[in-house]
Amino acid sequence: MAAQEPIVALGMVRDLEVYWTAQPPRGACELGGVYDGDREPAVITVRRYRNEKRNFFTCMHELGHHLFARDEAWQYEVLPKLGVHARRTEEKIVNDFAACLLIPDDEVERHLGPGVSARGIISMVEQTQASVTACCIRALQCPGERLIILSDEAGGIWWADSNGSPFSPGKKVHQPALLRAIERAAQDGGEYTLVGGDGSRAP
């Protein structure tokens, strides 16, 4: 149900309330949401953007934090062992969780079954309730090692992540090879495959 009606599905979680705001709530993550598990019932506060698919992803992301907060094994056994990596690890897992809720396996197979591609990700964005970021995350879960970068036409990176051995450059470092690929894609009908080049630059 979450894939078709994410907000309705969220409303069915009995020990959780959702509040919407026009501005980022205090302590919000970069998605614009925050989870407060110290209240009863627990509360998710989400900044509402015009992009509803982004709102859906944020809500499912915060739901993931809620489920972890209620999981004693995670809180008392797993998290202490993760140390300084605890927060980053939980953020990655709840992102994966949100993407899986919004994009079921059959949709992944339909759009990315022949192989992960930019066109397949775009098709998944257009035909599901999932945001671009959610679709990129789902593509990373497919077999194989890859780097996925979401950028604007000027080469500014909005989101980047990888699995396996490819290096993920993050969002802070200018990537000349990416900008050249974007320029070539504009000349070649909207698609260009970059092979080699000077690679991804590290911070």
C-alpha positions as CSV (number, residue, x, y, z in Angstrom):
1,M,0.0,0.0,0.0
2,A,2.9,2.4,0.8
3,A,3.9,2.3,-2.9
4,Q,0.5,3.7,-4.0
5,E,-0.7,5.8,-1.0
6,P,2.4,6.5,1.2
7,I,0.6,9.1,3.4
8,V,-2.4,6.8,3.9
9,A,-0.1,3.9,4.9
10,L,1.7,6.1,7.3
11,G,-1.5,7.2,8.9
12,M,-2.2,3.5,9.7
13,V,0.8,3.4,12.1
14,R,-1.1,3.7,15.4
15,D,1.8,4.9,17.7
16,L,2.9,7.7,15.4
17,E,1.6,11.2,14.5
18,V,2.7,13.3,11.5
19,Y,2.9,17.1,11.5
20,W,3.5,19.2,8.4
21,T,5.3,22.6,8.5
22,A,6.2,25.3,5.9
23,Q,9.7,25.6,7.3
24,P,12.3,23.0,8.2
25,P,11.7,21.9,11.8
26,R,14.4,22.2,14.4
27,G,16.9,19.4,14.1
28,A,15.7,18.3,10.6
29,C,17.8,16.2,8.4
30,E,18.7,17.4,4.9
31,L,15.4,15.8,3.7
32,G,13.4,18.2,5.8
33,G,12.1,15.8,8.4
34,V,12.7,15.0,12.1
35,Y,11.7,12.2,14.3
36,D,10.8,12.6,18.0
37,G,10.5,9.3,19.8
38,D,10.5,10.8,23.3
39,R,6.8,11.7,23.0
40,E,3.9,9.4,23.3
41,P,2.8,8.9,20.6
42,A,6.0,9.5,18.7
43,V,6.0,12.4,16.2
44,I,7.3,12.9,12.7
45,T,7.5,16.5,11.6
46,V,8.1,17.1,7.9
47,R,8.6,20.3,5.9
48,R,6.1,20.1,3.1
49,Y,7.7,20.8,-0.3
50,R,5.8,21.3,-3.6
51,N,7.4,18.0,-4.8
52,E,5.1,15.5,-3.2
53,K,7.4,12.6,-4.1
54,R,10.1,14.2,-2.0
55,N,7.6,14.4,0.8
56,F,6.7,10.8,0.5
57,F,10.4,9.8,0.7
58,T,11.0,11.9,3.7
59,C,8.0,10.4,5.5
60,M,9.1,6.8,4.8
61,H,12.6,7.7,5.9
62,E,11.4,9.0,9.2
63,L,9.1,6.0,9.6
64,G,12.3,3.9,9.4
65,H,13.8,5.9,12.3
66,H,10.5,5.2,14.3
67,L,10.8,1.5,13.7
68,F,14.5,1.5,14.8
69,A,13.6,3.5,17.9
70,R,11.2,0.7,18.9
71,D,13.7,-2.1,18.2
72,E,15.5,-2.9,21.4
73,A,18.1,-5.2,19.7
74,W,19.0,-2.3,17.4
75,Q,19.1,0.3,20.2
76,Y,21.0,-1.8,22.8
77,E,23.0,-4.3,20.9
78,V,23.8,-3.0,17.4
79,L,24.1,0.8,17.8
80,P,26.7,0.7,20.6
81,K,28.9,-1.5,18.5
82,L,28.8,0.9,15.6
83,G,30.3,3.7,17.6
84,V,31.0,6.9,15.6
85,H,29.4,5.3,12.5
86,A,26.1,4.7,14.2
87,R,24.2,7.7,12.8
88,R,25.5,7.3,9.3
89,T,24.7,3.6,9.2
90,E,21.1,4.2,10.4
91,E,20.6,7.0,7.9
92,K,21.7,4.7,5.0
93,I,19.5,1.9,6.2
94,V,16.4,4.0,6.6
95,N,17.0,5.5,3.1
96,D,17.1,2.0,1.7
97,F,14.0,1.1,3.7
98,A,12.1,4.1,2.3
99,A,13.1,3.4,-1.3
100,C,12.0,-0.2,-0.9
101,L,8.6,0.8,0.4
102,L,8.0,3.2,-2.4
103,I,9.3,1.0,-5.2
104,P,8.4,-2.7,-4.9
105,D,10.6,-5.4,-6.5
106,D,8.3,-5.8,-9.5
107,E,8.7,-2.1,-10.4
108,V,12.5,-2.4,-10.1
109,E,12.5,-5.4,-12.4
110,R,10.2,-3.7,-14.9
111,H,12.4,-0.6,-15.2
112,L,15.9,-1.8,-14.4
113,G,15.7,-5.6,-15.1
114,P,17.6,-5.4,-18.4
115,G,20.3,-3.5,-16.5
116,V,20.6,-0.2,-14.5
117,S,20.6,2.8,-16.8
118,A,19.8,6.5,-16.6
119,R,16.8,5.9,-18.8
120,G,15.5,3.1,-16.6
121,I,15.8,5.3,-13.5
122,I,14.0,8.2,-15.3
123,S,11.2,5.8,-16.3
124,M,10.9,4.6,-12.7
125,V,10.6,8.2,-11.5
126,E,7.9,8.9,-14.0
127,Q,5.8,5.9,-13.3
128,T,6.0,5.5,-9.5
129,Q,5.3,7.6,-6.4
130,A,9.1,7.7,-5.7
131,S,11.4,10.7,-5.8
132,V,14.5,10.8,-8.0
133,T,16.7,10.1,-5.0
134,A,14.6,7.1,-4.0
135,C,14.9,5.7,-7.5
136,C,18.7,6.2,-7.5
137,I,18.9,4.5,-4.1
138,R,16.8,1.6,-5.4
139,A,19.1,1.3,-8.5
140,L,22.1,1.0,-6.2
141,Q,20.5,-2.1,-4.6
142,C,20.5,-3.9,-7.9
143,P,23.3,-6.5,-8.4
144,G,26.6,-5.1,-9.5
145,E,28.9,-2.3,-8.5
146,R,28.2,1.2,-9.6
147,L,28.3,4.9,-8.9
148,I,25.2,7.0,-9.4
149,I,25.3,10.8,-9.5
150,L,22.3,13.1,-9.7
151,S,23.4,16.6,-10.9
152,D,22.1,19.7,-12.5
153,E,23.1,20.8,-16.0
154,A,25.9,22.9,-14.7
155,G,27.5,19.8,-13.1
156,G,26.5,20.7,-9.5
157,I,26.0,17.4,-7.7
158,W,22.7,17.1,-5.8
159,W,23.2,13.5,-4.7
160,A,25.8,10.8,-5.2
161,D,26.4,7.3,-3.8
162,S,28.0,4.1,-4.8
163,N,28.2,0.4,-3.9
164,G,31.2,-1.9,-4.1
165,S,34.5,-0.4,-5.2
166,P,33.5,2.7,-7.2
167,F,34.4,5.9,-5.3
168,S,31.5,8.3,-4.5
169,P,32.7,11.9,-4.7
170,G,29.8,13.3,-2.6
171,K,28.5,16.8,-3.3
172,K,31.3,19.2,-2.4
173,V,33.9,18.7,-5.1
174,H,33.6,20.0,-8.7
175,Q,33.8,17.2,-11.2
176,P,35.2,18.3,-14.6
177,A,34.5,14.8,-16.2
178,L,30.9,15.0,-15.2
179,L,30.4,18.5,-16.7
180,R,32.0,17.3,-20.0
181,A,29.7,14.3,-20.0
182,I,26.7,16.6,-19.5
183,E,27.8,18.8,-22.4
184,R,28.3,15.8,-24.7
185,A,24.9,14.5,-23.8
186,A,23.3,17.8,-24.8
187,Q,25.0,17.5,-28.2
188,D,24.2,13.8,-28.7
189,G,20.5,13.8,-28.1
190,G,20.3,13.7,-24.4
191,E,22.5,10.6,-23.6
192,Y,26.3,10.0,-23.4
193,T,28.4,7.2,-21.9
194,L,31.5,8.4,-20.2
195,V,34.4,5.9,-20.2
196,G,37.6,6.7,-18.5
197,G,38.4,10.4,-18.4
198,D,40.1,11.9,-15.3
199,G,37.7,10.1,-13.0
200,S,36.0,11.3,-9.8
201,R,37.9,13.9,-7.7
202,A,38.1,13.3,-4.0
203,P,37.6,16.0,-1.4
